[in-house]
């Protein structure tokens, strides 16, 4: 057996519908999340270190790859 229609209406009033509300996250936050984690931190640290060692072509390459990876990952998630 199940609930009567009256019991179901009462439960809907008391508890609401059986649904999960979606959390709305701004797009720029989704994009910035691609640069938060152990691997991006390692690449960011390496990029900063190579900049401080004045190896500018390597610095540019690291940050270009980091940004490219973030863009591709963001595009796939959308």
PDB file of N, CA, C and O in Angstrom:
ATOM      1  N   UNK A   1       0.841  -1.177   0.000  1.00  0.00           N
ATOM      2  CA  UNK A   1       0.000   0.000   0.000  1.00  0.00           C
ATOM      3  C   UNK A   1       0.889   1.245   0.000  1.00  0.00           C
ATOM      4  O   UNK A   1       2.089   1.171   0.268  1.00  0.00           O
ATOM      5  N   UNK A   2       0.300   2.338  -0.293  1.00  0.00           N
ATOM      6  CA  UNK A   2       1.024   3.595  -0.303  1.00  0.00           C
ATOM      7  C   UNK A   2       0.269   4.629   0.496  1.00  0.00           C
ATOM      8  O   UNK A   2      -0.645   4.309   1.256  1.00  0.00           O
ATOM      9  N   UNK A   3       0.654   5.838   0.317  1.00  0.00           N
ATOM     10  CA  UNK A   3      -0.021   6.943   0.999  1.00  0.00           C
ATOM     11  C   UNK A   3      -1.333   7.260   0.296  1.00  0.00           C
ATOM     12  O   UNK A   3      -1.483   7.066  -0.910  1.00  0.00           O
ATOM     13  N   UNK A   4      -2.256   7.742   1.071  1.00  0.00           N
ATOM     14  CA  UNK A   4      -3.486   8.232   0.456  1.00  0.00           C
ATOM     15  C   UNK A   4      -3.186   9.590  -0.154  1.00  0.00           C
ATOM     16  O   UNK A   4      -2.168  10.207   0.162  1.00  0.00           O
ATOM     17  N   UNK A   5      -4.047  10.044  -1.006  1.00  0.00           N
ATOM     18  CA  UNK A   5      -3.847  11.336  -1.648  1.00  0.00           C
ATOM     19  C   UNK A   5      -3.823  12.451  -0.611  1.00  0.00           C
ATOM     20  O   UNK A   5      -3.083  13.425  -0.745  1.00  0.00           O
ATOM     21  N   UNK A   6      -4.623  12.298   0.397  1.00  0.00           N
ATOM     22  CA  UNK A   6      -4.676  13.293   1.478  1.00  0.00           C
ATOM     23  C   UNK A   6      -3.355  13.340   2.237  1.00  0.00           C
ATOM     24  O   UNK A   6      -2.847  14.419   2.538  1.00  0.00           O
ATOM     25  N   UNK A   7      -2.795  12.162   2.548  1.00  0.00           N
ATOM     26  CA  UNK A   7      -1.513  12.102   3.250  1.00  0.00           C
ATOM     27  C   UNK A   7      -0.396  12.685   2.376  1.00  0.00           C
ATOM     28  O   UNK A   7       0.495  13.376   2.870  1.00  0.00           O
ATOM     29  N   UNK A   8      -0.455  12.399   1.092  1.00  0.00           N
ATOM     30  CA  UNK A   8       0.559  12.928   0.180  1.00  0.00           C
ATOM     31  C   UNK A   8       0.511  14.446   0.133  1.00  0.00           C
ATOM     32  O   UNK A   8       1.554  15.098   0.178  1.00  0.00           O
ATOM     33  N   UNK A   9      -0.681  15.015   0.045  1.00  0.00           N
ATOM     34  CA  UNK A   9      -0.808  16.480   0.028  1.00  0.00           C
ATOM     35  C   UNK A   9      -0.300  17.078   1.329  1.00  0.00           C
ATOM     36  O   UNK A   9       0.341  18.129   1.332  1.00  0.00           O
ATOM     37  N   UNK A  10      -0.587  16.407   2.427  1.00  0.00           N
ATOM     38  CA  UNK A  10      -0.137  16.880   3.741  1.00  0.00           C
ATOM     39  C   UNK A  10       1.394  16.861   3.816  1.00  0.00           C
ATOM     40  O   UNK A  10       2.016  17.796   4.321  1.00  0.00           O
ATOM     41  N   UNK A  11       1.985  15.777   3.303  1.00  0.00           N
ATOM     42  CA  UNK A  11       3.455  15.691   3.300  1.00  0.00           C
ATOM     43  C   UNK A  11       4.088  16.750   2.408  1.00  0.00           C
ATOM     44  O   UNK A  11       5.145  17.288   2.736  1.00  0.00           O
ATOM     45  N   UNK A  12       3.448  17.051   1.282  1.00  0.00           N
ATOM     46  CA  UNK A  12       3.968  18.096   0.397  1.00  0.00           C
ATOM     47  C   UNK A  12       3.929  19.446   1.098  1.00  0.00           C
ATOM     48  O   UNK A  12       4.871  20.230   0.987  1.00  0.00           O
ATOM     49  N   UNK A  13       2.847  19.721   1.818  1.00  0.00           N
ATOM     50  CA  UNK A  13       2.763  20.982   2.574  1.00  0.00           C
ATOM     51  C   UNK A  13       3.832  21.035   3.652  1.00  0.00           C
ATOM     52  O   UNK A  13       4.449  22.076   3.877  1.00  0.00           O
ATOM     53  N   UNK A  14       4.047  19.909   4.316  1.00  0.00           N
ATOM     54  CA  UNK A  14       4.969  19.861   5.449  1.00  0.00           C
ATOM     55  C   UNK A  14       6.432  19.869   5.000  1.00  0.00           C
ATOM     56  O   UNK A  14       7.244  20.612   5.551  1.00  0.00           O
ATOM     57  N   UNK A  15       6.775  19.039   3.996  1.00  0.00           N
ATOM     58  CA  UNK A  15       8.170  18.845   3.604  1.00  0.00           C
ATOM     59  C   UNK A  15       8.538  19.448   2.258  1.00  0.00           C
ATOM     60  O   UNK A  15       9.720  19.602   1.952  1.00  0.00           O
ATOM     61  N   UNK A  16       7.552  19.785   1.459  1.00  0.00           N
ATOM     62  CA  UNK A  16       7.835  20.292   0.121  1.00  0.00           C
ATOM     63  C   UNK A  16       7.987  19.148  -0.864  1.00  0.00           C
ATOM     64  O   UNK A  16       7.866  17.980  -0.494  1.00  0.00           O
ATOM     65  N   UNK A  17       8.251  19.485  -2.112  1.00  0.00           N
ATOM     66  CA  UNK A  17       8.397  18.478  -3.156  1.00  0.00           C
ATOM     67  C   UNK A  17       9.728  17.752  -3.005  1.00  0.00           C
ATOM     68  O   UNK A  17      10.681  18.297  -2.448  1.00  0.00           O
ATOM     69  N   UNK A  18       9.783  16.539  -3.495  1.00  0.00           N
ATOM     70  CA  UNK A  18      10.982  15.720  -3.437  1.00  0.00           C
ATOM     71  C   UNK A  18      11.912  16.117  -4.585  1.00  0.00           C
ATOM     72  O   UNK A  18      11.943  15.471  -5.632  1.00  0.00           O
ATOM     73  N   UNK A  19      12.667  17.194  -4.364  1.00  0.00           N
ATOM     74  CA  UNK A  19      13.552  17.686  -5.411  1.00  0.00           C
ATOM     75  C   UNK A  19      14.792  18.306  -4.795  1.00  0.00           C
ATOM     76  O   UNK A  19      14.782  18.749  -3.646  1.00  0.00           O
ATOM     77  N   UNK A  20      15.849  18.328  -5.571  1.00  0.00           N
ATOM     78  CA  UNK A  20      17.109  18.922  -5.138  1.00  0.00           C
ATOM     79  C   UNK A  20      17.264  20.237  -5.877  1.00  0.00           C
ATOM     80  O   UNK A  20      17.163  20.289  -7.103  1.00  0.00           O
ATOM     81  N   UNK A  21      17.508  21.294  -5.128  1.00  0.00           N
ATOM     82  CA  UNK A  21      17.683  22.606  -5.746  1.00  0.00           C
ATOM     83  C   UNK A  21      19.100  22.724  -6.278  1.00  0.00           C
ATOM     84  O   UNK A  21      20.065  22.387  -5.591  1.00  0.00           O
ATOM     85  N   UNK A  22      19.217  23.207  -7.514  1.00  0.00           N
ATOM     86  CA  UNK A  22      20.528  23.396  -8.123  1.00  0.00           C
ATOM     87  C   UNK A  22      21.199  24.628  -7.543  1.00  0.00           C
ATOM     88  O   UNK A  22      20.570  25.665  -7.333  1.00  0.00           O
ATOM     89  N   UNK A  23      22.497  24.484  -7.289  1.00  0.00           N
ATOM     90  CA  UNK A  23      23.268  25.627  -6.823  1.00  0.00           C
ATOM     91  C   UNK A  23      23.786  26.372  -8.046  1.00  0.00           C
ATOM     92  O   UNK A  23      24.394  25.775  -8.935  1.00  0.00           O
ATOM     93  N   UNK A  24      23.548  27.645  -8.085  1.00  0.00           N
ATOM     94  CA  UNK A  24      23.995  28.456  -9.208  1.00  0.00           C
ATOM     95  C   UNK A  24      25.385  29.013  -8.900  1.00  0.00           C
ATOM     96  O   UNK A  24      25.577  29.738  -7.924  1.00  0.00           O
ATOM     97  N   UNK A  25      26.343  28.663  -9.748  1.00  0.00           N
ATOM     98  CA  UNK A  25      27.713  29.123  -9.571  1.00  0.00           C
ATOM     99  C   UNK A  25      28.053  30.015 -10.761  1.00  0.00           C
ATOM    100  O   UNK A  25      27.867  29.607 -11.908  1.00  0.00           O
ATOM    101  N   UNK A  26      28.549  31.228 -10.504  1.00  0.00           N
ATOM    102  CA  UNK A  26      28.916  32.110 -11.621  1.00  0.00           C
ATOM    103  C   UNK A  26      29.981  31.466 -12.511  1.00  0.00           C
ATOM    104  O   UNK A  26      30.826  30.704 -12.039  1.00  0.00           O
ATOM    105  N   UNK A  27      29.924  31.784 -13.794  1.00  0.00           N
ATOM    106  CA  UNK A  27      30.835  31.180 -14.772  1.00  0.00           C
ATOM    107  C   UNK A  27      32.293  31.506 -14.461  1.00  0.00           C
ATOM    108  O   UNK A  27      33.159  30.647 -14.625  1.00  0.00           O
ATOM    109  N   UNK A  28      32.581  32.722 -14.019  1.00  0.00           N
ATOM    110  CA  UNK A  28      33.974  33.065 -13.753  1.00  0.00           C
ATOM    111  C   UNK A  28      34.527  32.255 -12.585  1.00  0.00           C
ATOM    112  O   UNK A  28      35.727  31.986 -12.534  1.00  0.00           O
ATOM    113  N   UNK A  29      33.666  31.864 -11.647  1.00  0.00           N
ATOM    114  CA  UNK A  29      34.110  31.025 -10.530  1.00  0.00           C
ATOM    115  C   UNK A  29      34.442  29.624 -11.042  1.00  0.00           C
ATOM    116  O   UNK A  29      35.430  29.024 -10.619  1.00  0.00           O
ATOM    117  N   UNK A  30      33.615  29.102 -11.954  1.00  0.00           N
ATOM    118  CA  UNK A  30      33.903  27.797 -12.552  1.00  0.00           C
ATOM    119  C   UNK A  30      35.250  27.820 -13.275  1.00  0.00           C
ATOM    120  O   UNK A  30      36.024  26.865 -13.200  1.00  0.00           O
ATOM    121  N   UNK A  31      35.519  28.929 -13.980  1.00  0.00           N
ATOM    122  CA  UNK A  31      36.788  29.044 -14.696  1.00  0.00           C
ATOM    123  C   UNK A  31      37.965  29.132 -13.719  1.00  0.00           C
ATOM    124  O   UNK A  31      38.989  28.480 -13.922  1.00  0.00           O
ATOM    125  N   UNK A  32      37.822  29.926 -12.673  1.00  0.00           N
ATOM    126  CA  UNK A  32      38.916  30.078 -11.715  1.00  0.00           C
ATOM    127  C   UNK A  32      39.185  28.797 -10.929  1.00  0.00           C
ATOM    128  O   UNK A  32      40.301  28.582 -10.457  1.00  0.00           O
ATOM    129  N   UNK A  33      38.165  27.942 -10.785  1.00  0.00           N
ATOM    130  CA  UNK A  33      38.364  26.673 -10.090  1.00  0.00           C
ATOM    131  C   UNK A  33      39.336  25.763 -10.838  1.00  0.00           C
ATOM    132  O   UNK A  33      39.916  24.852 -10.248  1.00  0.00           O
ATOM    133  N   UNK A  34      39.510  26.004 -12.112  1.00  0.00           N
ATOM    134  CA  UNK A  34      40.437  25.190 -12.905  1.00  0.00           C
ATOM    135  C   UNK A  34      41.884  25.451 -12.512  1.00  0.00           C
ATOM    136  O   UNK A  34      42.767  24.666 -12.857  1.00  0.00           O
ATOM    137  N   UNK A  35      42.137  26.533 -11.800  1.00  0.00           N
ATOM    138  CA  UNK A  35      43.485  26.884 -11.368  1.00  0.00           C
ATOM    139  C   UNK A  35      43.676  26.642  -9.879  1.00  0.00           C
ATOM    140  O   UNK A  35      44.630  27.146  -9.285  1.00  0.00           O
ATOM    141  N   UNK A  36      42.770  25.868  -9.267  1.00  0.00           N
ATOM    142  CA  UNK A  36      42.828  25.597  -7.834  1.00  0.00           C
ATOM    143  C   UNK A  36      42.970  24.098  -7.637  1.00  0.00           C
ATOM    144  O   UNK A  36      42.046  23.333  -7.913  1.00  0.00           O
ATOM    145  N   UNK A  37      44.113  23.694  -7.168  1.00  0.00           N
ATOM    146  CA  UNK A  37      44.372  22.280  -6.930  1.00  0.00           C
ATOM    147  C   UNK A  37      45.870  22.013  -6.956  1.00  0.00           C
ATOM    148  O   UNK A  37      46.649  22.895  -7.316  1.00  0.00           O
ATOM    149  N   UNK A  38      46.273  20.827  -6.585  1.00  0.00           N
ATOM    150  CA  UNK A  38      47.711  20.531  -6.479  1.00  0.00           C
ATOM    151  C   UNK A  38      48.493  20.691  -7.786  1.00  0.00           C
ATOM    152  O   UNK A  38      49.587  21.255  -7.778  1.00  0.00           O
ATOM    153  N   UNK A  39      47.956  20.208  -8.896  1.00  0.00           N
ATOM    154  CA  UNK A  39      48.692  20.301 -10.167  1.00  0.00           C
ATOM    155  C   UNK A  39      48.785  21.749 -10.646  1.00  0.00           C
ATOM    156  O   UNK A  39      49.880  22.187 -11.000  1.00  0.00           O
ATOM    157  N   UNK A  40      47.685  22.517 -10.676  1.00  0.00           N
ATOM    158  CA  UNK A  40      47.826  23.927 -11.059  1.00  0.00           C
ATOM    159  C   UNK A  40      48.749  24.696 -10.115  1.00  0.00           C
ATOM    160  O   UNK A  40      49.506  25.558 -10.561  1.00  0.00           O
ATOM    161  N   UNK A  41      48.697  24.395  -8.811  1.00  0.00           N
ATOM    162  CA  UNK A  41      49.594  25.082  -7.871  1.00  0.00           C
ATOM    163  C   UNK A  41      51.045  24.789  -8.212  1.00  0.00           C
ATOM    164  O   UNK A  41      51.892  25.680  -8.152  1.00  0.00           O
ATOM    165  N   UNK A  42      51.336  23.544  -8.571  1.00  0.00           N
ATOM    166  CA  UNK A  42      52.696  23.168  -8.933  1.00  0.00           C
ATOM    167  C   UNK A  42      53.155  23.928 -10.171  1.00  0.00           C
ATOM    168  O   UNK A  42      54.280  24.425 -10.223  1.00  0.00           O
ATOM    169  N   UNK A  43      52.273  24.016 -11.171  1.00  0.00           N
ATOM    170  CA  UNK A  43      52.630  24.752 -12.384  1.00  0.00           C
ATOM    171  C   UNK A  43      52.776  26.254 -12.112  1.00  0.00           C
ATOM    172  O   UNK A  43      53.670  26.900 -12.659  1.00  0.00           O
ATOM    173  N   UNK A  44      51.906  26.803 -11.276  1.00  0.00           N
ATOM    174  CA  UNK A  44      52.018  28.228 -10.934  1.00  0.00           C
ATOM    175  C   UNK A  44      53.313  28.502 -10.188  1.00  0.00           C
ATOM    176  O   UNK A  44      54.004  29.481 -10.470  1.00  0.00           O
ATOM    177  N   UNK A  45      53.640  27.642  -9.240  1.00  0.00           N
ATOM    178  CA  UNK A  45      54.891  27.798  -8.490  1.00  0.00           C
ATOM    179  C   UNK A  45      56.092  27.705  -9.427  1.00  0.00           C
ATOM    180  O   UNK A  45      57.033  28.492  -9.323  1.00  0.00           O
ATOM    181  N   UNK A  46      56.053  26.734 -10.346  1.00  0.00           N
ATOM    182  CA  UNK A  46      57.144  26.570 -11.305  1.00  0.00           C
ATOM    183  C   UNK A  46      57.258  27.788 -12.211  1.00  0.00           C
ATOM    184  O   UNK A  46      58.364  28.230 -12.520  1.00  0.00           O
ATOM    185  N   UNK A  47      56.123  28.331 -12.639  1.00  0.00           N
ATOM    186  CA  UNK A  47      56.135  29.529 -13.474  1.00  0.00           C
ATOM    187  C   UNK A  47      56.739  30.715 -12.750  1.00  0.00           C
ATOM    188  O   UNK A  47      57.522  31.467 -13.329  1.00  0.00           O
ATOM    189  N   UNK A  48      56.383  30.885 -11.495  1.00  0.00           N
ATOM    190  CA  UNK A  48      56.939  31.993 -10.702  1.00  0.00           C
ATOM    191  C   UNK A  48      58.436  31.787 -10.488  1.00  0.00           C
ATOM    192  O   UNK A  48      59.218  32.733 -10.581  1.00  0.00           O
ATOM    193  N   UNK A  49      58.829  30.552 -10.203  1.00  0.00           N
ATOM    194  CA  UNK A  49      60.242  30.256  -9.985  1.00  0.00           C
ATOM    195  C   UNK A  49      61.070  30.501 -11.247  1.00  0.00           C
ATOM    196  O   UNK A  49      62.159  31.068 -11.169  1.00  0.00           O
ATOM    197  N   UNK A  50      60.571  30.085 -12.388  1.00  0.00           N
ATOM    198  CA  UNK A  50      61.313  30.326 -13.627  1.00  0.00           C
ATOM    199  C   UNK A  50      61.371  31.819 -13.960  1.00  0.00           C
ATOM    200  O   UNK A  50      62.344  32.287 -14.550  1.00  0.00           O
ATOM    201  N   UNK A  51      60.329  32.564 -13.582  1.00  0.00           N
ATOM    202  CA  UNK A  51      60.358  34.011 -13.779  1.00  0.00           C
ATOM    203  C   UNK A  51      61.442  34.640 -12.907  1.00  0.00           C
ATOM    204  O   UNK A  51      62.192  35.503 -13.363  1.00  0.00           O
ATOM    205  N   UNK A  52      61.519  34.203 -11.649  1.00  0.00           N
ATOM    206  CA  UNK A  52      62.537  34.740 -10.740  1.00  0.00           C
ATOM    207  C   UNK A  52      63.953  34.366 -11.179  1.00  0.00           C
ATOM    208  O   UNK A  52      64.908  35.086 -10.889  1.00  0.00           O
ATOM    209  N   UNK A  53      64.082  33.245 -11.874  1.00  0.00           N
ATOM    210  CA  UNK A  53      65.391  32.836 -12.408  1.00  0.00           C
ATOM    211  C   UNK A  53      65.677  33.473 -13.766  1.00  0.00           C
ATOM    212  O   UNK A  53      66.689  33.176 -14.401  1.00  0.00           O
ATOM    213  N   UNK A  54      64.779  34.347 -14.201  1.00  0.00           N
ATOM    214  CA  UNK A  54      64.903  35.113 -15.446  1.00  0.00           C
ATOM    215  C   UNK A  54      64.954  34.215 -16.684  1.00  0.00           C
ATOM    216  O   UNK A  54      65.662  34.509 -17.647  1.00  0.00           O
ATOM    217  N   UNK A  55      64.202  33.132 -16.647  1.00  0.00           N
ATOM    218  CA  UNK A  55      64.058  32.252 -17.820  1.00  0.00           C
ATOM    219  C   UNK A  55      62.686  32.544 -18.422  1.00  0.00           C
ATOM    220  O   UNK A  55      61.744  31.761 -18.300  1.00  0.00           O
ATOM    221  N   UNK A  56      62.613  33.693 -19.071  1.00  0.00           N
ATOM    222  CA  UNK A  56      61.327  34.211 -19.532  1.00  0.00           C
ATOM    223  C   UNK A  56      60.624  33.342 -20.584  1.00  0.00           C
ATOM    224  O   UNK A  56      59.404  33.191 -20.514  1.00  0.00           O
ATOM    225  N   UNK A  57      61.342  32.769 -21.551  1.00  0.00           N
ATOM    226  CA  UNK A  57      60.622  31.902 -22.507  1.00  0.00           C
ATOM    227  C   UNK A  57      59.969  30.692 -21.815  1.00  0.00           C
ATOM    228  O   UNK A  57      58.859  30.289 -22.163  1.00  0.00           O
ATOM    229  N   UNK A  58      60.680  30.125 -20.834  1.00  0.00           N
ATOM    230  CA  UNK A  58      60.112  28.999 -20.085  1.00  0.00           C
ATOM    231  C   UNK A  58      58.900  29.445 -19.273  1.00  0.00           C
ATOM    232  O   UNK A  58      57.907  28.724 -19.179  1.00  0.00           O
ATOM    233  N   UNK A  59      58.987  30.638 -18.688  1.00  0.00           N
ATOM    234  CA  UNK A  59      57.871  31.177 -17.905  1.00  0.00           C
ATOM    235  C   UNK A  59      56.637  31.343 -18.775  1.00  0.00           C
ATOM    236  O   UNK A  59      55.535  30.955 -18.388  1.00  0.00           O
ATOM    237  N   UNK A  60      56.830  31.917 -19.942  1.00  0.00           N
ATOM    238  CA  UNK A  60      55.700  32.117 -20.861  1.00  0.00           C
ATOM    239  C   UNK A  60      55.116  30.772 -21.271  1.00  0.00           C
ATOM    240  O   UNK A  60      53.895  30.616 -21.305  1.00  0.00           O
ATOM    241  N   UNK A  61      55.959  29.807 -21.579  1.00  0.00           N
ATOM    242  CA  UNK A  61      55.477  28.487 -21.988  1.00  0.00           C
ATOM    243  C   UNK A  61      54.665  27.825 -20.885  1.00  0.00           C
ATOM    244  O   UNK A  61      53.617  27.237 -21.155  1.00  0.00           O
ATOM    245  N   UNK A  62      55.131  27.912 -19.659  1.00  0.00           N
ATOM    246  CA  UNK A  62      54.414  27.290 -18.532  1.00  0.00           C
ATOM    247  C   UNK A  62      53.053  27.942 -18.350  1.00  0.00           C
ATOM    248  O   UNK A  62      52.050  27.242 -18.207  1.00  0.00           O
ATOM    249  N   UNK A  63      52.999  29.260 -18.352  1.00  0.00           N
ATOM    250  CA  UNK A  63      51.717  29.935 -18.122  1.00  0.00           C
ATOM    251  C   UNK A  63      50.764  29.787 -19.307  1.00  0.00           C
ATOM    252  O   UNK A  63      49.548  29.722 -19.122  1.00  0.00           O
ATOM    253  N   UNK A  64      51.311  29.734 -20.524  1.00  0.00           N
ATOM    254  CA  UNK A  64      50.453  29.495 -21.696  1.00  0.00           C
ATOM    255  C   UNK A  64      49.819  28.107 -21.594  1.00  0.00           C
ATOM    256  O   UNK A  64      48.621  27.954 -21.832  1.00  0.00           O
ATOM    257  N   UNK A  65      50.613  27.101 -21.243  1.00  0.00           N
ATOM    258  CA  UNK A  65      50.080  25.749 -21.095  1.00  0.00           C
ATOM    259  C   UNK A  65      49.078  25.655 -19.937  1.00  0.00           C
ATOM    260  O   UNK A  65      48.069  24.957 -20.042  1.00  0.00           O
ATOM    261  N   UNK A  66      49.356  26.347 -18.853  1.00  0.00           N
ATOM    262  CA  UNK A  66      48.434  26.358 -17.713  1.00  0.00           C
ATOM    263  C   UNK A  66      47.092  26.970 -18.106  1.00  0.00           C
ATOM    264  O   UNK A  66      46.038  26.423 -17.783  1.00  0.00           O
ATOM    265  N   UNK A  67      47.134  28.090 -18.792  1.00  0.00           N
ATOM    266  CA  UNK A  67      45.899  28.764 -19.212  1.00  0.00           C
ATOM    267  C   UNK A  67      45.176  27.932 -20.275  1.00  0.00           C
ATOM    268  O   UNK A  67      43.950  27.818 -20.244  1.00  0.00           O
ATOM    269  N   UNK A  68      45.926  27.353 -21.212  1.00  0.00           N
ATOM    270  CA  UNK A  68      45.314  26.501 -22.234  1.00  0.00           C
ATOM    271  C   UNK A  68      44.601  25.309 -21.588  1.00  0.00           C
ATOM    272  O   UNK A  68      43.476  24.973 -21.960  1.00  0.00           O
ATOM    273  N   UNK A  69      45.256  24.683 -20.631  1.00  0.00           N
ATOM    274  CA  UNK A  69      44.653  23.557 -19.930  1.00  0.00           C
ATOM    275  C   UNK A  69      43.387  23.995 -19.189  1.00  0.00           C
ATOM    276  O   UNK A  69      42.386  23.278 -19.206  1.00  0.00           O
ATOM    277  N   UNK A  70      43.420  25.153 -18.545  1.00  0.00           N
ATOM    278  CA  UNK A  70      42.242  25.671 -17.850  1.00  0.00           C
ATOM    279  C   UNK A  70      41.093  25.944 -18.802  1.00  0.00           C
ATOM    280  O   UNK A  70      39.940  25.638 -18.496  1.00  0.00           O
ATOM    281  N   UNK A  71      41.403  26.521 -19.960  1.00  0.00           N
ATOM    282  CA  UNK A  71      40.371  26.812 -20.952  1.00  0.00           C
ATOM    283  C   UNK A  71      39.738  25.541 -21.508  1.00  0.00           C
ATOM    284  O   UNK A  71      38.516  25.458 -21.631  1.00  0.00           O
ATOM    285  N   UNK A  72      40.558  24.556 -21.843  1.00  0.00           N
ATOM    286  CA  UNK A  72      40.034  23.304 -22.389  1.00  0.00           C
ATOM    287  C   UNK A  72      39.178  22.586 -21.345  1.00  0.00           C
ATOM    288  O   UNK A  72      38.102  22.081 -21.666  1.00  0.00           O
ATOM    289  N   UNK A  73      39.646  22.539 -20.115  1.00  0.00           N
ATOM    290  CA  UNK A  73      38.890  21.887 -19.047  1.00  0.00           C
ATOM    291  C   UNK A  73      37.569  22.610 -18.794  1.00  0.00           C
ATOM    292  O   UNK A  73      36.534  21.971 -18.600  1.00  0.00           O
ATOM    293  N   UNK A  74      37.605  23.923 -18.798  1.00  0.00           N
ATOM    294  CA  UNK A  74      36.390  24.738 -18.610  1.00  0.00           C
ATOM    295  C   UNK A  74      35.406  24.494 -19.741  1.00  0.00           C
ATOM    296  O   UNK A  74      34.208  24.343 -19.502  1.00  0.00           O
ATOM    297  N   UNK A  75      35.905  24.453 -20.978  1.00  0.00           N
ATOM    298  CA  UNK A  75      35.053  24.225 -22.147  1.00  0.00           C
ATOM    299  C   UNK A  75      34.393  22.854 -22.076  1.00  0.00           C
ATOM    300  O   UNK A  75      33.211  22.716 -22.393  1.00  0.00           O
ATOM    301  N   UNK A  76      35.143  21.845 -21.663  1.00  0.00           N
ATOM    302  CA  UNK A  76      34.579  20.502 -21.556  1.00  0.00           C
ATOM    303  C   UNK A  76      33.520  20.427 -20.471  1.00  0.00           C
ATOM    304  O   UNK A  76      32.529  19.713 -20.620  1.00  0.00           O
ATOM    305  N   UNK A  77      33.718  21.157 -19.381  1.00  0.00           N
ATOM    306  CA  UNK A  77      32.746  21.118 -18.285  1.00  0.00           C
ATOM    307  C   UNK A  77      31.438  21.779 -18.684  1.00  0.00           C
ATOM    308  O   UNK A  77      30.361  21.340 -18.280  1.00  0.00           O
ATOM    309  N   UNK A  78      31.535  22.845 -19.486  1.00  0.00           N
ATOM    310  CA  UNK A  78      30.301  23.513 -19.922  1.00  0.00           C
ATOM    311  C   UNK A  78      29.562  22.636 -20.915  1.00  0.00           C
ATOM    312  O   UNK A  78      28.498  23.017 -21.403  1.00  0.00           O
TER     313      UNK A  78
END
